[in-house]
Amino acid sequence: MSGKRARYVVAYDIPDDKRRTKMARTLEGHGERVQYSVFECQLTEAQFERLWKALTKLMRAEEDSLRAYRLCGECARWVKTAGQARVVEDVPEVYIV
């Protein structure tokens, strides 16, 4: 992997259980669930584009809602939480040789 990573917040609203489960499973492989239908992901732009393509293939545009926000470095540092919520930490890239 190469390229600078950014924090993306991905949220969805999908009424169909099967599609919603597929969406969640796809996102679980790329980020951390922070709310029921909200994930935070640390990805390069290329990784995000591949993820977005996979997610849009899973949804039905006439029924479902999918959105993503890219947070700049300053915005990502500003994330506030309360209660049981916690800030998703930057995870360094790992290379296994």
Secondary structure, DSSP 8 states (H G I E B T S, - for coil): --S--EEEEEEEE---HHHHHHHHHHHHTTSEEEETTEEEEEE-HHHHHHHHHHHHHHS-TTT-EEEEEEE-HHHHHT----TT-------------
